[in-house]
């Protein structure tokens, strides 16, 4: 992770001096000041805050905890810093020459993404993965071993998978490996004068200084979706979780319902009702069909009968509760 003091590159210093010189005495005969503008230049003030990218990074931190669990034997706490827009030359100058660099292609955005992991963190993960203790290591070599290359492959592939899950609520992205390098000078990522979005992450370790790694996106790659990244709202895209749908379907279909059959509905006056006693008979005309109700709602017409010595209903017509109020049914 890079949190070193911000230094201006030689190109930035030259541009700053040139801009100040152009502003000196700039104006017309009416005293109105002006300055020149170069079309196609990056006006970072128009980009604003990438609120959605912060949310993606926070979600990525939660998912990526399981990536380091097999190596560290516990799920570390991972936190993210606000995305920082900076010149790639400036970023490269602030880094050590020996790094783990994984360049991946984002086909949906027609650009690339770079995962930068310092060698100390790789050595720590490798040592812990093969039974060693979690201790700070200071490698002095300039290349990774075959074992460390395998750990880099496992970690970066799983980090890209975690990124895919973190991005899917905003838009579906897929990360395919392009190359792995060990020196930023040879990384075919972007030109030195181009701007990149630097997302830094910190991994908490027991009794040690936190480890860190960076994920870089070219600014031009994220510009087509900059309005979505500035938004505080997420997209309406929701992944179809089939297992959740199946569990929900089973839960709904297993709900018990009370079924009743209405055999007859006699009519009697209030005066006669007051004189009824035990043993009195109320006349009723039984129809050929009865109404079957589910939770009190009439749904079927049926014929009463008997099967194997038990009363049964033979369904003959399905009723529409909405039309039943108007005295209409349908077959």
N, C-alpha and C positions, 0 to 999 in steps of 0.2 A: 504494500500500500504506500501511496505517496502522499505525505502530508508535509513535505518540505516547504520552505519559504518560496513564494512565487517570485521567479526571476524572469525578466524580460529577455527575449532572444534578440539577436542582432537585427533580425528583420523587423521585430516590433519596435526596437529603439529607433531604427531608421525611419519607419513609418510615423512614429510619434514626432520625431524632429521635423520630418517633412511636412506633417500636418500643421505643426505650430508655425512653421515658416510660411506655409500657404495662407494661414489666417492673418498673419501680420499685414496690416495695410489693406486687407481685402475689403472692398466696398465700391460703391459707385459714386457718382457725383452728387447724389442726393443724400449721402451719408448712411445708406442702408448696407449693413454688413452681410456678407455671404461667404460660403466656402465651397470648394469643389466637392463633387460626389462621384464615386466610381460605381457604375452599374455592375451588378453581379457580385459585389462584395458582401461579406457576411455581416449583417447587422444583428448582433447578438441580443440587443435590447428588445427586438421584436419576438424573440423566442419565449421570453417569460420563464416562469417556473414550471418544470416538468412534474406537476403534481401526480399524474397517473404513473409516471416512471418511478416516483418514490414509493407509491403503493405496490408496484410490481416488485421493486427491490425488497420491500418489507415482506411480501409474500414469499419471495425467493429465499430470504433468510430462514423462514420457518421450514420450507421444504428441504433446503440444503443441509439442515442439521443431520439428516439421516445419511447424507453422502459421506461424512467424516466418521460416522459411528463405527463402521467395521475396522477402521484404522486406529482410532483413539479409544475404542471400547466404551464410549459414552457419547451422548448427543451434546455437542458443545453449543453454547449460546453464540449466535451470529447476529451482528448488528450492521447496519448500512449507514454510510454517510450520504448527504445530499449530492445528487449528480453535479459534476463540475465540468464546465466547457472550457477546454484549453487547447493550445496548439500542440500538435503531435511532436514537433521538435522539442518543445519545452518539456513535455512528458518524458521523452526519450532521454534528454539530458539529465533528468532528475533520477534516473534509474541506474542500477548497476548493470554492467554489460552482460552478466551471466544470469539468465532467467528462464523460467519455463513459459513458453508462449504457444498457445493453441489457437489457431486461426480457423474460424468456422464460417460457413456460407449461410446467409439468411435469404433464401430464394424469394420469399414473399415480399421482402423489402429491397431486393436486388442489391444487397450489400453484404458486408462481412462483420464479424464480431471477434474480439480478441480477449482471451482469458490470460491474465498475467499472474503467475504465482512465483514468489521468491524461492530460491533454492533451499534456504533454511527450513521453510515450511515443508517442502518436498522431502527433505532428509528426515525431518521429525516424523512425518506420516509414514515413511518407509520403515524407519526403525521401530515405531510403535506397532505397525501392521504385522511385523514378523516377531513380535513378542518382546521388544525392547521397552524401556520406560519412556515416558513422555518428558524428555529433557531438551534443553536448548542446544542446538548444534550449529557450529560455525564452519561450514565447508569452505575450503580454500581452492578446490579444484575448479576447472572450467568446463566440465561436461558431466552429464548424468550417467549413472551406471544403467545396465540393462534392467535391473530390478526397479530402479527409480523410474525408468521409462514406462514400465508396466503400471506402477502406481499412478503416474501422471495420466496414463491412458484411462485407467479406471475412474480417477477423480474427475477429469475434465468431461468424459462422456456422461457421467452422472450429473455433473453441474449443468451441462447443456440440456439434459432431460429435465432437471429442476427448473431451468429457465423456460423451457417449453410449457411446463405446467403453470408457471407464474405469469406468463404472457397470455395464456389462452382466454382469460376473461376479457381482455382488451381486444385481441385478435390472435388467430392461430398462427404460430411461427414454428418453423422446423430448422434445426441447426445441424448442418452436415459438415464433417471435418474436411478441411482444405489442406492444412499442413501443421507441423509442429516444429518450432525453432527454439534456439537457446540464446539468441542475440537479437535485440531490437533492430540493429543495423541491417539484418538480413530478413526481417519479417516483411513479407509482401502484403502490407496492410493498407496504408494510405501514404500519400506524399507528406514530406516533413512539414510543409506550410499549411496543411489542412487542419481543420478543427475536429476534435473528437470529444465525445461525452464520456467522462471518466466516472464510473461507478465503483466506489471503494467499499470493501467489506472487511470486518474485523471478527476474528474467531477467538473467543475466550478460551484460555487453557489453564489448567490448575497449576498454581504456584509458578507460573511463567508469564512473561510479557505476551500480550495478545499477538497472534499471527494474523496475517492479512493477505488479501489478494484483490486484484482489480479486474473489472470487465469493461472493455472499451467498445463504444459504438461510433462509427464515423458520423459526424453531424449531418452530412448529406444523406446518409441512410435513413436517419430518423426524421428528416424534414418533411417527407410526404405525410407523416402522421403526427406532425408537431401539434396540430390543433387538438387531437385526441390526447396527446401526452400532457398538454396544458390543462385539460379538463379535469375537474374533480370527480366527474361521474365516470363510471365504467360502462362498457358496451352492454347491449342486451343479449350478447351471446352467452348461452349456457350449455355446457357439455351435457350430452345425453348419457346419463348414468343408468345403464340397463339393469344393473343389479339393484339399484334403488327402486326403479320402476317395478321390477318383479316383486320385491318385498312389499311395496305399497299395494300392488295388485292382490297379492296373497292376503294381506291384512284386511283389505276392503271386502274381498270375497268370503272371508271367514267371519264376518259380522253376523251374529244370530238375529233373525227377524221373526216376529210373531205373525202366524197365519191363522185367520179365522174364516169360517164359512157362515154366511147369513142364510139360514134355511127359510125363514118366513118373517114377515113384518106385519102382524095383525094390527087392526085399528079398533080402539075401544073408547067409549065416552068417559068423561071424568066421573059422572054420576054412577055409572056401573062399576068403575074402578074402585070407588069408595065402598061398595057393598061386597066386594070379592072376599072370600074366605078360603081357608085351606080345603082342597078337594074340589073347588069349583073348576069348571071347564071353560076355557076361552076358545071360541071357534076360530079357526084359521084355515085359509085356503092355501095348500101347498102347491107351488108352481113346479113345472118340470125342471127348471134350472135354479141354481142358487148362486149367490155372489160370494166370491172369495176375496177377502181383504188381506192386504199385507201392511202391518203396522197401521191398521185402520183405514187404509186407502184401497178402494175397490179397483182391482186389477184384472180379474177374470170372471167370466160366467162359466159355470160348471154344472154337471149332472151328478147328483148324489147316488152312490152305489156301494157295493161291498166287494172286497177282494180278500180271499183267504180268511174269512171270518172277521175282517176289520172294515170299518167304514172308510170309504175312499171317495175322491172327487175326480171326475173325468172332465178335464178342461175342454171347453168348446169354443170360447170366444175371449179375445183380449180386449179389455176396456181401456179407453183413453180418459184418465181422470179430468183432463181439461175440458173435454167435450161432454163428459158425464154431467157436469153442472148445467149444460144446456139441453140435456136429455138426448144426446147423441152418442153413439158408440161406433166402433169400426172393427172389422174382422181382422 
